[in-house]
Amino acid sequence: MSGELEPLYTADEMKAAEAGHDVERMMERAGSAVAATVARDYPGARVVAVCGKGANGGDGRIAAGKLGAPVVEVGEPLPGADVIVDAIFGTGFHGEPREEAARAIEAMRSAGAPVVSVDVPSGVDASTGEIAGPCVRANRTVTFHGAKVGLAVAPGSLEAGRVEVADIGLEHSETAHARVTSKSIRLVPARERPGNKYRSGSVLAVGGAPGMTGAICLAAEAAFRADAGYVAVCAPREALPVIEARLLEAVKRPQEEALEAAERAGALALGPGLGREPSARELVRKLLAETDIPAVVDADALFGLEPMERTAGTVLTPHSGELARLLETDAEWVDAHRLAAVRSAVERFRCVVLLKGSDTIVAAPGQQTLVSEGTPRLATAGTGDVLTGILAAFLAKGMEPWLAAAVAARAHADAALAVPHERGLVASDVIAELPGVLDAAL
């Protein structure tokens, strides 16, 4: 998929890519790229480079030489400077920094000067994004050959600042992780001639308990705006009048008719506003066990979910708290080990798992792990329901579940970024921008 996915490298993958190449030449290109970024973004600044003993430190020394900047070894006092080049640890680092390095990192964090990191911020695990101890908070990161996994996955991504990729003369190779770009949205099937509303994508959304009808309405509206041709909503009878007043285009049916309604659906959207009553959990179990159509399982439908074998594609879409409950751990562990948490969930449930957060991670058995950059604009109530509707629409159009999940996450974020205002953004604003995002990809 040319252009739709960008490789994300682990430390081992970078080591393999560099094998057999001239090390001095690569370091010269790397150091030159760092120096060029500093000179461009901070012209005339007093620069100091803090360098470790490895190859990363070598890159930093080359950058310092080109900038006419002093080099500070780890363990030496940090002099005053306008800009700091961080070249302590590179892609090979993992675990917790030793005492001298930890002190140097803390000195950079408290210096009050912008930091340009070489390849990855020191203290960040390039292969996972995990941070076990103190780490540099960079304003810029100049990375080489390709972005690293740890620059795309939180918490490491939150410390990297603006990331630039510098060419050091290597060929790209297959990677176990990739970043989803906006070009991926062009993979969403368009409506065809001849066709009808069902062939354009038929979605059944199940949820909408009293007091939570907004969630199912957002999911249904998002499915329509993500180009589904038909959307039906099954909700408790007492909630249907409220949903009827809000949703014009969707068909409404009582929840006890959900299995019958699923016969004409191309995908299920389970969970928005469903509630956690035993009857709701039983409905989710029956729909997953007795239907053979793809399903998005979100929100309340994740509560108490147990692994089951399904022939049809299944996508779980938890945030860190929901995933923690599924894995019987805590949200803090999930936030600190996002890749490991997703892989654990895939192993347990044997389906696609989409972990929401500052970045979105999509993993599935036997597939490349995909990462979609998020936006803080989505940190508002109801946007998870919007994602559920988008994903259900893409599944109903016949997209492979793993890819549909990743592309839905990218379209979701792009729609949020297209909203003309940043403050006061609400979930329905994101829905309104979805058609434009889909059209722009054609």
DRENLO-124875 format. One record per residue (C-alpha): residue number from 0; residue in three letters; z negated, y negated, x negated. Coordinates in steps of 0.05 Angstrom, whole numbers, m for minus. Last residue first. Example, Ala and Ser with C-alpha at 12.3 -4.5 7.8 and 13.67 -1.06 7.14 Angstrom:
    k    r      pz      py      px
    1  SER    m143      21    m273
    0  ALA    m156      90    m246
This chain:
    k    r      pz      py      px
  441  LEU      74    m209     214
  440  ALA       6    m225     183
  439  ALA       2    m295     212
  438  ASP      10    m266     282
  437  LEU     m53    m223     274
  436  VAL     m95    m281     249
  435  GLY     m68    m326     305
  434  PRO     m85    m274     357
  433  LEU    m156    m267     329
  432  GLU    m175    m341     331
  431  ALA    m204    m341     401
  430  ILE    m247    m280     387
  429  VAL    m280    m316     328
  428  ASP    m299    m375     373
  427  SER    m329    m325     422
  426  ALA    m379    m304     369
  425  VAL    m408    m373     360
  424  LEU    m396    m426     306
  423  GLY    m445    m484     310
  422  ARG    m431    m505     239
  421  GLU    m366    m483     208
  420  HIS    m314    m517     252
  419  PRO    m240    m503     253
  418  VAL    m248    m428     265
  417  ALA    m199    m396     217
  416  LEU    m253    m369     171
  415  ALA    m283    m330     229
  414  ALA    m215    m301     245
  413  ASP    m206    m281     172
  412  ALA    m274    m246     173
  411  HIS    m257    m204     235
  410  ALA    m186    m190     210
  409  ARG    m215    m163     144
  408  ALA    m267    m120     180
  407  ALA    m215     m93     227
  406  VAL    m170     m76     168
  405  ALA    m227     m35     137
  404  ALA    m244       2     200
  403  ALA    m171      16     218
  402  LEU    m161      44     148
  401  TRP    m216      96     154
  400  PRO    m199     110     227
  399  GLU    m124     121     215
  398  MET     m88      73     262
  397  GLY     m64      99     329
  396  LYS     m62      36     370
  395  ALA    m127      57     404
  394  LEU    m160      57     335
  393  PHE    m138     m15     324
  392  ALA    m165     m36     392
  391  ALA    m231       0     379
  390  LEU    m238     m37     312
  389  ILE    m227    m104     344
  388  GLY    m277     m90     399
  387  THR    m331     m66     352
  386  LEU    m320    m126     307
  385  VAL    m332    m172     366
  384  ASP    m396    m135     383
  383  GLY    m419    m147     311
  382  THR    m403    m221     320
  381  GLY    m451    m225     379
  380  ALA    m507    m266     349
  379  THR    m490    m307     287
  378  ALA    m483    m292     213
  377  LEU    m407    m287     217
  376  ARG    m398    m356     186
  375  PRO    m434    m329     124
  374  THR    m367    m298     104
  373  GLY    m348    m227      86
  372  GLU    m307    m196      30
  371  SER    m278    m129      50
  370  VAL    m293     m67       9
  369  LEU    m258       0      13
  368  THR    m282      67     m13
  367  GLN    m222     112     m28
  366  GLN    m222     173      17
  365  GLY    m246     244      13
  364  PRO    m299     237      67
  363  ALA    m302     165      90
  362  ALA    m327      98      65
  361  VAL    m320      27      89
  360  ILE    m362     m28      57
  359  THR    m367     m97      88
  358  ASP    m391    m154      45
  357  SER    m447    m203      64
  356  GLY    m468    m147     111
  355  LYS    m438     m91     153
  354  LEU    m434     m19     131
  353  LEU    m374      17     159
  352  VAL    m382      93     159
  351  VAL    m324     140     172
  350  CYS    m345     211     188
  349  ARG    m382     270     159
  348  PHE    m450     248     188
  347  ARG    m496     267     130
  346  GLU    m447     259      72
  345  VAL    m418     195     100
  344  ALA    m488     167     110
  343  SER    m508     183      38
  342  ARG    m444     151      13
  341  VAL    m459      88      52
  340  ALA    m530      85      23
  339  ALA    m506      96     m48
  338  LEU    m456      40     m41
  337  ARG    m507      m8     m11
  336  HIS    m564       5     m60
  335  ALA    m607     m58     m58
  334  ASP    m592     m74      15
  333  VAL    m603      m1      35
  332  TRP    m669       2      m1
  331  GLU    m693     m62      33
  330  ALA    m671     m35     100
  329  ASP    m719      24      97
  328  THR    m709      99      95
  327  GLU    m697     152     148
  326  LEU    m622     154     135
  325  LEU    m603     136     207
  324  ARG    m660      86     210
  323  ALA    m638      53     145
  322  LEU    m567      50     171
  321  GLU    m590      10     231
  320  GLY    m629     m38     188
  319  SER    m572     m46     138
  318  HIS    m520     m62     192
  317  PRO    m487      m2     225
  316  THR    m414      11     243
  315  LEU    m405      86     253
  314  VAL    m331     106     258
  313  THR    m310     172     290
  312  GLY    m240     202     286
  311  ALA    m226     259     333
  310  THR    m242     331     315
  309  ARG    m316     318     323
  308  GLU    m374     357     292
  307  MET    m442     326     305
  306  PRO    m494     289     264
  305  GLU    m551     259     305
  304  LEU    m555     189     333
  303  GLY    m626     166     351
  302  PHE    m603      94     359
  301  LEU    m531      88     337
  300  ALA    m507      77     408
  299  ASP    m553      17     411
  298  ALA    m510     m22     361
  297  ASP    m445      13     343
  296  VAL    m406      78     350
  295  VAL    m331      67     348
  294  ALA    m294     127     376
  293  PRO    m229     163     367
  292  ILE    m207     208     425
  291  ASP    m225     281     435
  290  THR    m278     274     489
  289  GLU    m335     321     508
  288  ALA    m382     315     448
  287  LEU    m376     241     434
  286  LEU    m378     222     507
  285  LYS    m435     270     521
  284  ARG    m478     247     463
  283  VAL    m467     173     481
  282  LEU    m486     187     553
  281  GLU    m549     225     531
  280  ARG    m571     165     489
  279  ALA    m561     119     548
  278  SER    m601     165     594
  277  PRO    m658     167     543
  276  GLU    m662      91     547
  275  ARG    m640      53     485
  274  GLY    m597      m2     515
  273  LEU    m521      m4     519
  272  GLY    m513     m77     501
  271  PRO    m454     m61     456
  270  GLY    m460      14     442
  269  LEU    m396      55     447
  268  ALA    m325      30     439
  267  LEU    m281      89     455
  266  ALA    m207      97     437
  265  GLY    m141     116     469
  264  ALA    m168     115     539
  263  ARG    m138     146     601
  262  GLU    m185     206     604
  261  ALA    m243     163     581
  260  ALA    m250     134     651
  259  GLU    m269     203     678
  258  LEU    m323     211     624
  257  ALA    m348     140     638
  256  GLU    m354     148     714
  255  GLU    m431     149     712
  254  GLN    m428      82     676
  253  PRO    m400      45     736
  252  ARG    m329      19     729
  251  LYS    m298     m47     710
  250  VAL    m224     m58     692
  249  ALA    m215    m114     641
  248  GLU    m170    m175     652
  247  LEU    m218    m224     684
  246  LEU    m283    m212     648
  245  ARG    m341    m260     661
  244  ALA    m352    m255     736
  243  GLU    m340    m180     737
  242  ILE    m390    m171     680
  241  VAL    m444    m205     722
  240  PRO    m426    m164     783
  239  LEU    m424    m100     741
  238  ALA    m495    m104     715
  237  GLU    m529     m69     774
  236  ARG    m477     m13     771
  235  PRO    m494       3     698
  234  ALA    m434      m9     653
  233  CYS    m365      22     640
  232  VAL    m313     m28     616
  231  ALA    m238     m15     615
  230  VAL    m189     m48     567
  229  TYR    m114     m43     569
  228  GLY     m59     m72     524
  227  ALA    m101     m77     461
  226  ASP     m76    m135     418
  225  ALA    m138    m155     378
  224  ARG    m148    m208     432
  223  PHE    m156    m153     483
  222  ALA    m206    m115     440
  221  ALA    m244    m179     426
  220  GLU    m251    m193     500
  219  ALA    m279    m123     512
  218  ALA    m329    m128     454
  217  LEU    m351    m197     476
  216  CYS    m361    m175     548
  215  ILE    m400    m113     525
  214  ALA    m448    m157     485
  213  GLY    m455    m210     539
  212  THR    m479    m158     589
  211  MET    m545    m151     552
  210  GLY    m595    m173     605
  209  PRO    m575    m115     650
  208  ALA    m543     m60     608
  207  GLY    m473     m76     582
  206  GLY    m452     m12     547
  205  VAL    m388      29     545
  204  ALA    m321       1     524
  203  LEU    m259      42     540
  202  VAL    m198      19     501
  201  SER    m123      31     514
  200  GLY     m74      10     461
  199  SER      m3     m16     468
  198  ARG      16      52     495
  197  TYR     m31      41     553
  196  LYS      m4     m28     570
  195  ASN      68      m4     569
  194  GLY     124       7     520
  193  PRO     199       4     509
  192  ARG     200     m35     466
  191  GLU     142     m37     418
  190  ARG      75     m72     411
  189  ALA      55     m84     339
  188  PRO      20     m32     296
  187  VAL     m35     m62     251
  186  LEU     m11     m54     179
  185  ARG       3    m129     175
  184  ILE     m72    m139     174
  183  SER     m74    m109     104
  182  LYS     m44    m173      76
  181  SER    m112    m206      86
  180  THR    m138    m165      28
  179  VAL    m182    m103      27
  178  ARG    m216     m92     m40
  177  ALA    m210     m24     m72
  176  HIS    m256      32     m96
  175  ALA    m242     100    m129
  174  THR    m190      69    m174
  173  GLU    m118      88    m191
  172  SER     m90      51    m251
  171  HIS     m68     m19    m270
  170  GLU     m35     m28    m337
  169  LEU     m71     m69    m391
  168  GLY     m52    m134    m426
  167  ILE    m115    m175    m422
  166  ASP    m100    m209    m356
  165  ALA    m157    m252    m331
  164  VAL    m189    m244    m262
  163  GLU    m229    m303    m236
  162  VAL    m293    m296    m195
  161  ARG    m327    m356    m164
  160  GLY    m403    m345    m164
  159  ALA    m424    m277    m190
  158  GLU    m496    m272    m165
  157  LEU    m482    m255     m91
  156  SER    m430    m203    m112
  155  GLY    m484    m165    m149
  154  PRO    m527    m157     m87
  153  ALA    m479    m142     m57
  152  VAL    m412    m109     m70
  151  ALA    m350    m145     m96
  150  LEU    m370    m165    m166
  149  GLY    m405     m98    m177
  148  VAL    m341     m61    m161
  147  LYS    m306     m97    m218
  146  ALA    m247    m143    m210
  145  GLY    m186    m127    m252
  144  HIS    m159    m135    m322
  143  PHE    m218    m178    m346
  142  THR    m272    m216    m310
  141  VAL    m286    m290    m315
  140  THR    m348    m303    m273
  139  ARG    m363    m374    m249
  138  ASN    m427    m406    m222
  137  ALA    m467    m348    m248
  136  ARG    m538    m326    m230
  135  VAL    m558    m283    m289
  134  CYS    m599    m221    m275
  133  PRO    m672    m201    m276
  132  GLY    m686    m128    m259
  131  ALA    m654     m69    m224
  130  ILE    m593    m104    m196
  129  GLU    m542     m60    m161
  128  GLY    m469     m82    m154
  127  THR    m447     m10    m162
  126  SER    m401      m1    m222
  125  ALA    m412     m69    m256
  124  ASP    m488     m62    m253
  123  VAL    m512    m134    m253
  122  GLY    m562    m155    m307
  121  SER    m514    m200    m344
  120  PRO    m465    m232    m296
  119  VAL    m400    m192    m302
  118  ASP    m337    m201    m345
  117  VAL    m364    m260    m385
  116  SER    m409    m304    m343
  115  VAL    m399    m379    m336
  114  VAL    m466    m412    m322
  113  PRO    m480    m481    m294
  112  ALA    m541    m516    m324
  111  GLY    m611    m521    m294
  110  ALA    m641    m480    m351
  109  SER    m684    m436    m306
  108  ARG    m633    m380    m295
  107  MET    m610    m383    m367
  106  ALA    m682    m376    m393
  105  GLU    m694    m318    m345
  104  ILE    m633    m283    m374
  103  ALA    m658    m294    m445
  102  ARG    m727    m267    m427
  101  ALA    m696    m205    m395
  100  ALA    m654    m194    m458
   99  GLU    m716    m196    m502
   98  GLU    m755    m149    m455
   97  ARG    m702     m97    m442
   96  PRO    m655    m106    m383
   95  GLU    m663     m58    m325
   94  GLY    m612      m5    m306
   93  HIS    m538      m8    m321
   92  PHE    m495     m43    m373
   91  GLY    m428     m16    m394
   90  THR    m389     m69    m356
   89  GLY    m415    m126    m399
   88  PHE    m483    m151    m422
   87  ILE    m505    m212    m461
   86  ALA    m444    m258    m456
   85  ASP    m468    m314    m410
   84  VAL    m433    m380    m428
   83  ILE    m479    m438    m413
   82  VAL    m456    m507    m392
   81  ASP    m486    m576    m400
   80  ALA    m531    m554    m457
   79  GLY    m602    m557    m482
   78  PRO    m620    m504    m532
   77  LEU    m640    m433    m513
   76  PRO    m691    m405    m561
   75  GLU    m669    m341    m598
   74  GLY    m683    m272    m571
   73  VAL    m611    m256    m553
   72  GLU    m567    m292    m603
   71  VAL    m547    m364    m590
   70  VAL    m475    m384    m608
   69  PRO    m458    m458    m617
   68  ALA    m396    m487    m584
   67  GLY    m330    m509    m616
   66  LEU    m295    m488    m552
   65  LYS    m249    m438    m586
   64  GLY    m306    m411    m627
   63  ALA    m350    m405    m566
   62  ALA    m298    m364    m529
   61  ILE    m291    m317    m589
   60  ARG    m366    m310    m592
   59  GLY    m369    m294    m518
   58  ASP    m317    m239    m524
   57  GLY    m357    m209    m581
   56  GLY    m421    m212    m539
   55  ASN    m385    m171    m486
   54  ALA    m363    m122    m540
   53  GLY    m435    m109    m559
   52  LYS    m490    m148    m595
   51  GLY    m509    m197    m542
   50  CYS    m486    m269    m537
   49  VAL    m514    m333    m506
   48  ALA    m458    m385    m512
   47  VAL    m475    m459    m513
   46  VAL    m430    m514    m484
   45  ARG    m436    m589    m485
   44  ALA    m386    m611    m432
   43  GLY    m323    m650    m447
   42  PRO    m283    m617    m391
   41  TYR    m325    m571    m347
   40  ASP    m276    m535    m301
   39  ARG    m215    m533    m346
   38  ALA    m250    m526    m413
   37  VAL    m297    m472    m386
   36  THR    m240    m433    m354
   35  ALA    m197    m437    m417
   34  ALA    m255    m414    m461
   33  VAL    m266    m353    m416
   32  ALA    m192    m336    m419
   31  SER    m190    m344    m495
   30  GLY    m249    m297    m502
   29  ALA    m214    m244    m461
   28  ARG    m147    m251    m496
   27  GLU    m180    m247    m565
   26  MET    m223    m188    m542
   25  MET    m161    m150    m518
   24  ARG    m125    m163    m585
   23  GLU    m186    m140    m624
   22  VAL    m192     m76    m584
   21  ASP    m119     m55    m592
   20  HIS    m106      m6    m536
   19  GLY    m114      69    m537
   18  ALA    m168      72    m483
   17  GLU    m175       6    m446
   16  ALA    m157      35    m377
   15  ALA    m204      94    m388
   14  LYS    m262      48    m406
   13  MET    m247       5    m346
   12  GLU    m249      67    m301
   11  ASP    m315      87    m331
   10  ALA    m346      19    m319
    9  THR    m322      18    m247
    8  TYR    m260     m19    m226
    7  LEU    m239     m50    m161
    6  PRO    m165     m44    m145
    5  GLU    m133     m91     m95
    4  LEU    m111     m65     m28
    3  GLU     m59     m94      20
    2  GLY     m14    m119     m36
    1  SER      27     m56     m43
    0  MET       0       0       0
